[in-house]
């Protein structure tokens, strides 16, 4: 047990999936084959920028395909939707991530979440050279993560040495005039983008930046325009998990993007960003334990985007200061995202006075969320009226 009930909830999920050792670490890129197969982490970033981290949250890995939504976002922010969608589609491909999936006639890639589409969007990054495009991509992704990120040069070298299929895709794209730069500039910039080193806290914060309309909740910086993040998250919802995207939508129901290093990010718009990491992959190229962990979170806390969830912009009705007691009154439907907001507010108020949490006007309190709030109340020696 920790002093953070959300971390405890995440840890319980990790404990439930830890014994699943099915799947294999990616080995087609030699540097990825040396990953610690047992590493496992789960991190949630709340609206106030709180980082709730469980497991091996400081373990470093490379973004791989988790970089694709952010390269797409940079293209949209730089060129605008109309120009970007002239060069890359937004339709699910139903094919593996490295498939040569182009629209007949136009040669346009199906979507920016597969390699062909990602190479096309990376080529749209500002700059003329590999170094300039990489710098543009790093600047954006660092702002989304809330700290300066760097390329893992060993992974980049490994990707470049074994990347003939992606070079072939890039040459095919160039034959359709899919980008203005040279093939080497496009594909090497893509390899460097995929080789950016992160940990689960970084990518959870990046996911949260998408969740909150382009505003990084940890730094407060408006990194991306809200309409850009809307378009990015929309494509993630249908294309983010490769040819397992339909199954993911049914079972988890959160816009997401996976990478072959074992990371997955998921977004609950206006509520939180979450990331899972575990290197063993299923046949689709998605983390076995990462998928299971996020499926459990969605099920336990009722997070499916198509579930009946009333509007809950802020669950706090008012804060009433009575002598030496502060009463925090809640209303409406309290779900996992709003429970994190309430827990944050309770800790703020408890710093200056005795605390009472009034739940009498809540219409619905999810069982797991009630557990979180009662745990916070107990930690703060607060009373509860229900």
VENTA-V927276 format. One record per pair of residues at least 6 apart in sequence whose C-alpha atoms are under 6 Angstrom apart, sorted by the first residue. I is the first residue (numbers start at 1). GAP is how many residues later the second one is. Records with the same first field share a line. If there is no record, write none. Layout:
I = GAP ; GAP
//
This chain:
5 = 367
7 = 45 ; 47
11 = 43
23 = 257 ; 258 ; 259
24 = 256 ; 257
25 = 8 ; 254 ; 255 ; 256
26 = 6 ; 7
27 = 6
29 = 130
31 = 124
37 = 242
39 = 239
40 = 15 ; 16 ; 237 ; 238
41 = 13 ; 14 ; 15 ; 16 ; 235 ; 236
42 = 12 ; 233 ; 234
43 = 9 ; 10 ; 231 ; 232
44 = 8 ; 229 ; 230
45 = 6 ; 160 ; 227 ; 228
46 = 226
47 = 170
48 = 169
49 = 168 ; 169
57 = 143
58 = 141
59 = 140
60 = 138 ; 139
61 = 136 ; 137
62 = 133 ; 134 ; 135 ; 136
63 = 131 ; 133
64 = 130 ; 195
65 = 194
66 = 191 ; 192 ; 193
68 = 45 ; 50
71 = 51
72 = 49
75 = 49 ; 50
87 = 21 ; 91
88 = 20 ; 21 ; 23 ; 29
89 = 20 ; 21 ; 22
90 = 21
91 = 19 ; 20
92 = 147
93 = 17
94 = 149
95 = 148
97 = 17 ; 18 ; 145
98 = 17
101 = 8
102 = 6 ; 7 ; 8
107 = 69
109 = 7 ; 8
111 = 6
112 = 6
119 = 71
122 = 68
123 = 63
125 = 8
126 = 7
127 = 6
130 = 55 ; 59
134 = 55
142 = 6 ; 7
144 = 62 ; 65
145 = 57 ; 60 ; 61
150 = 46 ; 47
151 = 44 ; 45 ; 46
152 = 43 ; 44 ; 45
155 = 40
156 = 36 ; 39
170 = 13
204 = 69 ; 70 ; 71
207 = 58 ; 60 ; 66
208 = 64 ; 65
209 = 6 ; 7
210 = 19
211 = 56 ; 57 ; 58 ; 59 ; 62
212 = 58
213 = 13 ; 16
214 = 8 ; 9 ; 10 ; 11 ; 12 ; 15
215 = 6 ; 7 ; 8
236 = 19 ; 20
237 = 18
239 = 6
240 = 16 ; 17
241 = 16 ; 17
252 = 43 ; 46 ; 52
253 = 51 ; 52
254 = 51
255 = 11 ; 12
256 = 9 ; 10
257 = 7 ; 8
258 = 6 ; 28
260 = 25
261 = 18
262 = 15 ; 16 ; 17 ; 25
263 = 13 ; 14
264 = 11 ; 12
265 = 9 ; 10
266 = 8
267 = 6
271 = 66
276 = 14
277 = 13
278 = 9 ; 12
280 = 7
281 = 6 ; 7
282 = 6
298 = 6
301 = 35
315 = 15 ; 16
316 = 13 ; 14
317 = 12 ; 13
318 = 11
319 = 8 ; 9
320 = 6 ; 7
324 = 29
325 = 28 ; 29 ; 30
326 = 29
327 = 29 ; 30
328 = 29 ; 30
329 = 29
330 = 29
331 = 30 ; 31
332 = 30 ; 31
333 = 30 ; 31 ; 32
334 = 31
335 = 31
336 = 33
339 = 30
355 = 27
356 = 26 ; 27 ; 28
357 = 27
358 = 26 ; 27
359 = 26 ; 27
360 = 26
//
